[in-house]
Amino acid sequence: MNGFRLVGQLRQSPELAGKAKVIVLLSTGQQGESARCQELGADAYLTKPVSQAELFEAISRVLGASPSKPDSPEPIRRLTVSKATRLHVLLAEDNAVNQKIACRFLEKEGHHVTLASDGRQALAAIERENFDVVLMDVQMPEMDGFEATAAIRAQERDSGKHLPIIAMTAHAMAGDRERCLAAGMDNYIAKPISARELVELLEEFSGAAREEASPA
């Protein structure tokens, strides 16, 4: 029995109808699937992978909803980057698990991802390819994110270009954001990374990419 059939049976159950809250986790987020969630009476739906923050928000909203409107759910839609602009993202991250999670999310959003396991690999990738934005882990072997950013900014002094760099740090300590900005990075995101926050950051650079692509 798949999830859609289960939701249908839950809604038909006299013991559970109108009482049990149902949040559907979709694998693809296709338009037909979200519409089916609404038809079946799901209280909310999210598209995987789902961050802790997104799940917590969904559960909080569903449990806090008025019980007088069980048949009028307001599905929770995850923010998505505009499909009009696909970003070429350089992910500089040495942790294999973090690489896999980030790549899966970014590719699901329609972006193309190139991996680098340390700062030196990131610099080599930038010499080979053109990127719209860099997700830069600040702690990496061989060359960390601060050193790599300094090298990128030094090269840009001659070229006149500016590659957006989003710092990723596991510390989330006071002053981290200021240190990252002072090092030449454009923005900052703390680990574990919230999918919603990352989408909002990438949306800013997606808009910038659209402006650069537009004719003068």
C-alpha positions in Angstrom: 0.0 0.0 0.0 1.5 3.3 -1.0 1.3 6.6 0.9 -1.6 8.0 -1.2 -3.8 4.9 -0.6 -2.9 5.0 3.1 -4.0 8.7 3.4 -7.3 7.8 1.6 -8.0 5.0 4.1 -7.1 7.2 7.0 -9.6 9.8 5.9 -12.3 7.2 5.5 -11.7 5.7 9.0 -14.5 6.7 11.5 -11.9 6.6 14.3 -9.4 8.8 12.6 -11.2 11.0 10.1 -11.0 14.6 11.2 -8.7 13.7 14.1 -5.4 12.4 12.8 -3.2 14.9 11.1 -1.4 13.7 8.0 1.8 15.2 6.5 2.8 13.6 3.2 6.4 13.4 2.2 6.8 13.6 -1.6 9.8 12.3 -3.5 9.4 14.4 -6.6 7.2 17.4 -5.8 5.4 17.1 -9.2 2.3 19.2 -9.6 0.1 16.1 -9.9 1.3 14.7 -6.6 0.7 18.0 -4.7 -2.8 18.2 -6.2 -3.5 14.6 -5.1 -2.5 15.4 -1.6 -5.1 18.2 -1.5 -7.8 15.9 -3.0 -7.1 13.3 -0.3 -7.3 15.8 2.5 -3.7 15.8 3.6 -3.1 18.5 6.1 0.3 19.4 4.6 2.9 18.1 2.3 6.7 18.5 1.9 9.2 17.5 -0.8 12.1 15.4 0.3 14.8 15.8 1.4 13.2 17.6 4.3 15.3 19.5 6.9 14.6 19.4 10.6 13.5 23.0 10.5 11.0 22.3 7.7 9.5 19.3 9.4 9.2 21.1 12.8 7.5 24.0 11.1 5.0 21.7 9.3 4.2 19.7 12.5 3.7 23.0 14.4 1.4 24.5 11.8 -0.6 21.3 11.4 -1.1 20.8 15.2 -1.9 24.4 15.7 -4.5 24.5 12.9 -8.1 25.1 13.7 -9.9 21.8 14.2 -13.1 23.3 12.7 -11.5 23.3 9.2 -10.3 19.7 8.7 -11.4 19.6 5.1 -9.7 22.9 4.1 -6.0 22.2 4.5 -3.3 24.7 3.6 -0.5 22.6 2.2 3.0 23.7 3.2 5.0 24.1 0.1 8.8 24.2 0.3 10.3 27.3 -1.2 11.9 26.5 -4.5 14.5 28.3 -6.6 13.1 29.8 -9.8 13.2 27.2 -12.5 13.9 30.0 -15.0 17.5 30.1 -13.9 19.6 27.0 -13.3 22.7 27.7 -11.3 26.1 26.1 -11.8 27.2 25.6 -8.2 30.6 24.7 -6.9 30.3 22.8 -3.7 33.6 22.9 -1.7 33.0 20.4 1.1 35.3 17.6 2.4 32.7 15.6 4.3 31.3 12.8 2.1 27.9 12.6 3.8 27.5 16.4 3.6 28.5 16.3 -0.1 25.8 13.6 -0.8 23.0 15.5 1.0 23.8 18.8 -0.5 24.2 17.5 -4.0 20.9 15.6 -3.8 19.1 18.7 -2.7 20.7 21.1 -5.2 20.2 18.7 -8.1 16.6 18.2 -7.1 16.2 22.0 -7.4 17.5 21.8 -10.9 21.0 23.1 -10.3 24.2 21.6 -11.7 26.8 20.8 -9.0 30.6 20.4 -9.2 32.3 18.9 -6.2 35.6 20.0 -4.6 36.9 18.3 -1.5 39.3 21.1 -0.4 40.3 24.6 -1.3 42.9 23.6 -3.8 40.4 21.5 -5.7 38.0 24.4 -5.6 40.6 26.8 -7.2 41.3 24.2 -9.9 37.6 23.8 -10.7 37.2 27.6 -11.0 40.1 27.7 -13.5 38.4 25.0 -15.6 34.7 26.0 -15.4 32.4 29.0 -14.9 30.3 29.0 -11.8 27.4 31.1 -10.6 28.0 30.6 -6.9 30.3 28.7 -4.6 29.2 27.0 -1.4 32.5 27.1 0.6 33.1 25.1 3.7 35.4 27.1 6.0 37.2 24.0 7.4 38.8 21.8 4.8 42.2 20.0 4.6 45.0 21.2 2.4 43.5 24.7 2.0 40.5 25.9 4.1 37.7 28.1 2.9 39.2 31.3 4.1 42.4 30.7 2.2 40.6 29.6 -0.9 38.4 32.7 -0.8 41.4 35.0 -0.4 43.0 33.3 -3.5 39.8 33.8 -5.5 39.5 37.4 -4.6 43.1 38.0 -5.4 42.6 36.6 -8.9 39.5 38.8 -9.4 41.5 42.0 -8.8 42.9 41.6 -12.3 39.9 40.1 -14.0 37.3 42.5 -12.6 34.9 39.6 -12.0 33.1 38.7 -8.8 32.2 35.1 -8.0 29.5 34.9 -5.2 30.7 32.8 -2.3 28.5 31.5 0.5 30.4 30.3 3.6 29.4 27.2 5.4 30.5 26.7 9.0 29.6 24.2 11.7 30.5 26.6 14.5 27.5 29.1 14.4 29.4 31.2 16.9 28.9 34.9 17.5 31.1 36.8 15.0 31.3 34.0 12.5 29.2 35.9 9.9 31.3 39.0 10.3 34.6 37.0 9.9 33.3 35.4 6.7 32.2 38.7 5.2 35.5 40.3 6.2 37.3 37.4 4.4 35.5 38.4 1.2 32.6 36.0 1.3 29.2 37.3 0.2 27.0 35.5 2.7 27.0 32.8 5.4 25.0 29.7 6.4 25.4 27.6 9.5 25.5 23.8 9.6 23.4 21.7 9.7 22.2 23.6 6.7 18.5 24.4 6.5 17.1 23.7 3.1 14.8 26.6 3.3 17.6 29.0 4.2 19.8 27.7 1.4 16.9 28.1 -1.1 16.5 31.7 0.0 20.2 32.4 -0.4 20.4 30.8 -3.8 17.3 32.7 -5.0 19.2 35.9 -4.5 22.1 34.7 -6.7 19.6 33.2 -9.1 18.2 36.7 -9.7 21.7 38.1 -10.2 22.4 35.4 -12.7 19.3 36.3 -14.6 20.4 40.0 -14.8 23.8 39.0 -16.1 22.3 36.7 -18.7 19.9 39.5 -19.9 21.1 41.6 -22.9 22.1 45.2 -22.0 
